[in-house]
Amino acid sequence: MLKEEIISIMPSPLREMFLRLEEEDYKWLQEIRLRVGQPVLLRVNNQELGINLQGKCEVKYSYQVIGQDIEGLLKYLSGFSLYALEDEIRQGYVTIRGGHRIGLSGKMVVENMQIKTMKYINSINIRIAHQIIGCSKRVMPYLVSREKVYHTLIVSPPKCGKTTLLRDIVRYLSEGYSGYGPYRVGVVDERSEIAGCYQGIPQNDVGMRTDVLDGCPKIEGMKMLLRAMSPEVIAVDEIGKEGDLLALQEVLSAGVSIISTVHGKNIEDCKHRPLLKELLGEGLFERIILLSNRQGPCTIEGILEGRTYTHLSGG
């Protein structure tokens, strides 16, 4: 499936190269980077590799990207109508079938201090969506009780699996876990990474009782879910911006549980950032999950009681 999804957007000769990748390579494929005038770079199982007409190779032997490669990929990506993707291009990324996210960079066109579009696209980053079904099984017993779902914050450095863990927590809550639930879950998927919607349909398994607002700003999205979808749990990714605190307080005052993530190495790192310090100081979160990549994505370093920071479970 992944192989078909990637090949479907690749122009020749890139298509021929990716046809030569083994199934095992696709299993561990994390990222594909295309930059005009530079070699194609693959990240496979945390290793950087190249690719050419013989298949994967050392970076120094990798195929060199030309402008026509980028143009061709954009044509396949948009169904030969870039206008159809104008809103996504303005945001700098497009989500394709399978939930894979394609980041774009080039010259930004700005009018009245607002980004209108992007042109002269010269760099593409294809981030492969990988679900790890069951990766949150260890943390779930600490997040639910007979009375409630605990307000939970996942703290993680980049590329340690925080969104992957959040997605699996959402799935468990939506389907029911070990006699707890099921719950009605609302997801505000601002960057289309949690559910990975393609044409409005989640490509990732987020459970049968989950409603998704795709591409919606977090603050507005949380309010919309409260007004319209009567969720018992709301999940959002990467809090920490101005206004998040008030939106979270509104969710909590409505009696809805919140599950969220934030970038950070540890609790002390979060405390050094004013907005996060305020969020933690308010004692809003009852559980804090610490992640790392020490033993691969979603390595649980600790599960803390959110107000005292007492360890409920170590790494």
C-alpha positions in Angstrom: 0.0 0.0 0.0 2.7 2.5 1.0 4.7 1.7 -2.1 1.7 2.4 -4.3 0.9 5.6 -2.5 4.4 7.0 -3.0 4.8 5.8 -6.6 1.5 7.3 -7.6 2.9 10.9 -7.1 6.4 10.3 -8.5 7.2 11.4 -12.1 9.6 9.5 -14.3 12.5 8.8 -13.7 11.9 9.0 -9.9 9.0 6.5 -10.3 11.4 3.9 -11.7 13.8 4.4 -8.8 11.1 4.0 -6.1 9.8 0.9 -7.9 13.2 -0.7 -7.2 13.0 -0.2 -3.4 12.4 -3.4 -1.5 9.3 -3.9 0.7 11.5 -3.9 3.7 12.8 -0.5 2.8 9.2 0.8 2.6 8.5 -0.7 6.0 11.2 1.4 7.6 10.9 4.5 5.3 10.5 7.7 7.3 11.2 10.6 5.0 12.0 11.5 1.4 13.7 14.8 0.6 13.9 16.3 -2.8 15.9 19.6 -3.3 16.7 21.0 -6.7 20.4 20.5 -7.6 20.9 18.1 -4.6 20.8 14.4 -4.2 17.6 12.6 -3.2 17.8 11.8 0.5 15.9 9.0 2.1 15.7 8.4 5.9 15.2 4.6 6.4 15.3 3.3 9.9 17.1 6.5 11.1 19.8 6.1 8.4 20.3 8.5 5.6 20.5 6.9 2.1 20.4 7.8 -1.5 18.5 6.3 -4.5 19.2 5.8 -8.2 18.0 3.6 -11.0 19.6 0.5 -9.3 17.7 1.2 -6.0 18.9 2.5 -2.7 22.6 3.5 -2.5 25.1 5.6 -0.7 24.3 9.3 -0.7 27.2 10.2 -2.9 25.7 8.0 -5.7 22.2 9.3 -5.3 20.2 10.8 -8.2 20.5 14.6 -8.5 17.1 16.4 -8.4 16.3 18.8 -11.3 13.5 21.3 -11.6 11.4 19.1 -13.8 11.3 16.5 -11.1 9.7 19.0 -8.7 7.3 20.2 -11.3 6.3 16.7 -12.3 5.6 15.7 -8.7 3.5 18.8 -8.1 1.4 17.9 -11.2 0.7 14.4 -10.0 0.1 15.6 -6.5 -2.5 18.2 -7.6 -4.1 16.1 -10.3 -2.6 18.5 -12.8 -4.3 21.5 -11.2 -2.2 23.4 -8.7 -5.1 25.8 -8.2 -6.9 22.9 -6.4 -4.2 22.8 -3.8 -3.9 26.6 -3.3 -5.1 26.6 0.3 -2.7 23.7 1.3 0.2 25.3 -0.6 -0.3 28.5 1.4 0.1 26.5 4.6 3.3 24.9 3.2 2.2 21.3 3.2 -0.2 18.9 1.5 -1.6 15.6 2.9 -2.0 12.7 0.4 -3.7 9.3 0.4 -2.4 7.3 3.3 -2.0 10.3 5.5 1.5 11.1 4.4 2.4 14.8 4.7 4.4 16.6 1.9 6.1 19.8 3.1 7.0 22.5 0.5 9.4 25.4 0.4 10.0 28.1 -2.2 9.3 31.8 -2.6 6.4 33.1 -0.5 4.0 35.6 -2.1 2.9 38.0 0.6 0.1 40.6 0.3 -1.1 42.9 3.1 1.2 41.0 5.6 -0.6 37.8 4.7 0.8 34.8 2.9 -1.1 34.5 -0.4 0.6 31.5 -2.0 4.0 29.9 -2.7 5.8 29.8 -6.1 9.1 28.6 -7.4 8.9 25.5 -5.2 12.4 24.1 -5.0 12.3 21.7 -2.1 9.9 18.9 -1.1 9.9 16.8 2.1 7.6 13.7 2.1 7.1 12.5 5.7 5.8 9.0 5.8 2.8 8.4 8.2 3.4 5.3 10.3 0.9 4.1 12.8 2.1 2.0 15.7 -1.1 0.3 16.9 -1.0 -0.5 20.6 2.0 1.8 21.4 0.0 3.5 24.1 -1.0 0.3 25.8 1.5 0.8 28.6 0.3 4.3 29.5 -3.5 3.7 29.2 -4.0 2.3 32.7 -2.7 5.6 34.1 -5.0 7.8 32.0 -8.4 6.3 32.8 -10.5 5.6 36.0 -14.1 4.7 36.6 -14.9 8.4 37.1 -13.0 10.1 34.3 -10.3 10.3 31.7 -7.4 12.3 33.2 -6.2 15.5 31.6 -3.0 14.4 30.0 0.1 16.2 28.6 2.7 14.3 26.5 6.1 16.0 26.7 8.5 15.0 23.9 11.5 16.2 21.9 11.0 16.3 18.1 10.7 12.9 16.3 10.1 10.9 19.4 6.6 9.8 18.5 4.4 12.2 20.5 1.8 12.4 17.7 1.9 8.6 17.2 1.3 8.1 20.9 -1.5 10.6 21.0 -3.2 9.0 18.0 -3.1 5.6 19.6 -4.5 7.0 22.9 -7.4 8.6 20.9 -8.0 5.2 19.2 -8.1 3.3 22.6 -10.5 5.9 24.2 -12.8 5.9 21.1 -13.0 2.1 21.0 -12.9 1.5 24.8 -10.0 0.2 26.8 -10.1 -2.7 29.3 -13.6 -2.0 30.4 -13.2 1.8 30.4 -15.2 3.8 27.9 -15.8 4.0 25.0 -15.8 7.8 24.9 -16.8 10.4 22.3 -13.5 12.0 21.2 -13.0 15.2 19.3 -9.7 15.8 17.5 -8.5 19.2 16.4 -6.0 18.2 13.8 -4.4 21.6 12.9 -1.6 20.1 10.9 -3.3 17.0 9.6 -0.9 14.7 11.4 -3.1 13.0 14.0 -5.8 11.6 11.8 -4.0 12.2 8.5 -7.2 13.2 6.6 -7.2 12.9 2.8 -10.2 14.6 1.2 -11.8 14.7 4.6 -11.4 11.0 5.5 -9.0 10.0 8.3 -6.3 7.8 6.8 -5.1 6.7 10.3 -7.2 4.6 12.7 -8.5 7.1 15.3 -11.5 5.0 16.4 -15.2 4.8 15.4 -16.4 7.4 17.9 -13.9 10.1 16.9 -14.8 13.4 15.2 -12.0 15.2 13.4 -11.7 18.9 12.6 -8.9 18.8 9.9 -6.7 21.8 9.3 -8.5 23.8 11.9 -6.6 26.2 14.4 -6.6 24.7 17.9 -8.3 27.5 19.7 -11.2 27.8 17.3 -11.4 24.1 16.9 -11.8 23.3 20.6 -14.6 25.8 20.8 -16.3 24.4 17.7 -16.2 20.8 19.1 -17.7 22.0 22.4 -20.5 23.8 20.6 -21.4 21.1 18.0 -20.1 17.6 18.8 -20.6 17.1 22.6 -17.2 15.4 23.1 -16.2 13.7 26.3 -12.5 14.0 25.4 -10.7 16.5 23.2 -7.3 15.8 21.7 -4.9 18.4 20.3 -1.3 18.4 19.2 1.5 20.9 20.2 0.0 23.4 22.6 2.1 26.4 24.0 0.9 29.4 21.9 -0.8 32.5 23.1 -4.5 31.8 23.8 -4.1 28.1 24.4 -4.5 28.5 28.1 -7.9 30.2 27.8 -9.1 27.6 25.3 -8.0 24.8 27.6 -9.7 26.4 30.6 -12.9 26.6 28.5 -12.7 22.9 27.7 -12.1 22.0 31.3 -15.0 24.2 32.6 -17.3 22.2 30.2 -16.3 19.0 32.0 -14.4 17.6 29.0 -11.1 15.8 29.4 -8.1 17.1 27.4 -5.2 15.1 25.9 -2.4 17.1 24.4 1.3 17.2 23.4 4.1 19.7 23.8 7.7 19.9 22.6 10.2 19.6 25.4 13.0 17.5 26.8 11.6 17.3 30.3 9.5 19.1 32.8 12.2 21.6 33.6 12.6 22.5 30.0 8.9 23.3 29.8 9.0 25.4 32.9 11.6 27.7 31.3 9.0 28.7 28.6 6.6 31.4 29.9 3.4 30.0 28.4 4.1 26.4 29.3 5.2 27.5 32.8 1.8 29.1 33.2 0.0 26.0 31.9 1.9 23.7 34.3 1.6 26.2 37.1 -2.2 26.2 36.8 -2.1 22.5 37.5 -4.4 21.7 34.6 -2.8 18.4 33.7 -3.3 15.4 36.0 -1.0 13.1 34.1 2.3 13.9 32.3 3.9 11.4 29.9 7.6 11.9 29.2 8.9 10.5 25.8 12.3 10.0 24.2 13.7 8.1 21.2 16.2 6.2 23.4 14.8 2.8 22.3 13.0 4.0 19.3 9.9 6.2 18.9 7.4 6.3 21.8 10.0 5.2 24.4 8.2 6.0 27.7 10.7 7.7 30.1 8.1 8.3 32.8 4.5 8.8 33.7 4.0 11.5 36.3 1.2 12.8 38.5 0.6 16.2 37.0 0.5 18.4 40.0 3.2 16.9 42.2 5.4 15.4 39.4 5.6 12.2 41.3 6.5 9.2 39.2 3.7 6.8 38.7 5.8 4.7 36.4 9.5 5.0 35.4 11.2 4.4 32.1 
